[in-house]
Amino acid sequence: MFGVLLTGLALLLGVALLLRMAWNWSIPEVFGFGPIAFRHALGVVLLGLISAGLLRLGRHRGHW
């Protein structure tokens, strides 16, 4: 259940990011902070997405 929630959150964040990029093509300006902080935020989102995918894959196969 937690993996599904994380996947949904990542999907919503991705859609919002694409919409904002279409409006303003500078990614760090979208969130209002510098490129280093943006890389950290993007890393956290990607780690959450990877862990959600692994949890979902493990539960689908019946291991976890």
C-alpha positions in Angstrom: 0.0 0.0 0.0 2.8 2.4 0.9 4.5 1.6 -2.4 1.4 2.4 -4.3 1.1 5.7 -2.5 4.7 6.6 -3.2 4.2 5.7 -6.9 1.1 7.9 -7.1 2.8 10.8 -5.4 5.8 10.5 -7.8 3.4 10.4 -10.7 1.6 13.5 -9.6 4.9 15.3 -9.0 6.1 14.3 -12.4 2.9 15.6 -14.1 3.2 18.9 -12.1 6.8 19.2 -13.1 6.1 18.7 -16.8 3.3 21.3 -16.6 5.5 23.8 -14.9 8.4 23.1 -17.3 6.1 23.8 -20.2 5.2 27.2 -18.6 8.7 28.1 -17.5 11.6 26.2 -19.0 14.0 26.7 -16.1 13.6 23.8 -13.7 15.2 25.4 -10.5 13.1 28.5 -11.0 10.0 26.4 -10.9 10.6 25.4 -7.3 12.2 28.7 -6.3 15.6 27.3 -5.1 19.0 26.8 -6.6 20.2 23.9 -8.8 22.1 22.1 -6.0 19.0 22.0 -3.8 17.0 20.9 -6.8 19.4 17.9 -7.4 18.9 16.9 -3.8 15.1 17.1 -4.0 15.2 15.1 -7.3 17.4 12.5 -5.7 15.0 12.0 -2.8 12.1 11.7 -5.3 14.0 9.1 -7.4 15.0 7.1 -4.3 11.3 7.0 -3.2 10.3 5.9 -6.7 12.9 3.2 -6.8 11.9 1.9 -3.4 8.2 1.9 -4.2 8.9 0.0 -7.4 11.0 -2.6 -5.5 8.3 -3.0 -2.9 5.6 -3.4 -5.5 7.7 -6.0 -7.4 8.5 -7.9 -4.3 4.9 -8.0 -3.1 3.7 -9.0 -6.6 6.0 -12.0 -6.5 5.1 -12.9 -2.9 8.5 -12.5 -1.4 7.8 -9.6 1.0 
